[in-house]
Amino acid sequence: MLFGWWKLGMDMSMLAVEAQGVIAQRLTMMAMGGPAAQVEAQRMVTEKVWAAGETLMLVASGASNGKVIHHYRRKVQANALRLSRR
């Protein structure tokens, strides 16, 4: 039982750290401006709305907290990878 709570806490902490990295990458891109920054801003809003809808569906279907956090971490990690390629 303790391991489950420990893993959930670590996953939440990693999500926070990874999200801060993506935020830093996006803020840097937007500070530089240009068409790429505008596209990223629009993409960011669209992704957030889409992710919120997916999360609502997960919660409505009875998903666990760990599954919801795992879902968000995959999204954040994909964004970090995509943004680091620029």
ChimeraX attribute file (.defattr): number of C-alpha atoms within 10 A of each C-alpha:
attribute: neighborCount
match mode: 1-to-1
recipient: residues
	/A:1	5
	/A:2	7
	/A:3	8
	/A:4	10
	/A:5	11
	/A:6	11
	/A:7	12
	/A:8	17
	/A:9	13
	/A:10	12
	/A:11	16
	/A:12	18
	/A:13	12
	/A:14	14
	/A:15	19
	/A:16	13
	/A:17	12
	/A:18	17
	/A:19	19
	/A:20	14
	/A:21	16
	/A:22	20
	/A:23	15
	/A:24	13
	/A:25	17
	/A:26	19
	/A:27	14
	/A:28	12
	/A:29	18
	/A:30	17
	/A:31	10
	/A:32	11
	/A:33	11
	/A:34	10
	/A:35	10
	/A:36	11
	/A:37	17
	/A:38	13
	/A:39	11
	/A:40	15
	/A:41	16
	/A:42	10
	/A:43	11
	/A:44	14
	/A:45	11
	/A:46	11
	/A:47	14
	/A:48	12
	/A:49	11
	/A:50	12
	/A:51	15
	/A:52	12
	/A:53	12
	/A:54	15
	/A:55	18
	/A:56	14
	/A:57	12
	/A:58	16
	/A:59	14
	/A:60	9
	/A:61	9
	/A:62	10
	/A:63	13
	/A:64	11
	/A:65	13
	/A:66	16
	/A:67	15
	/A:68	15
	/A:69	17
	/A:70	16
	/A:71	15
	/A:72	19
	/A:73	19
	/A:74	12
	/A:75	15
	/A:76	20
	/A:77	16
	/A:78	13
	/A:79	20
	/A:80	20
	/A:81	11
	/A:82	11
	/A:83	14
	/A:84	10
	/A:85	6
	/A:86	7
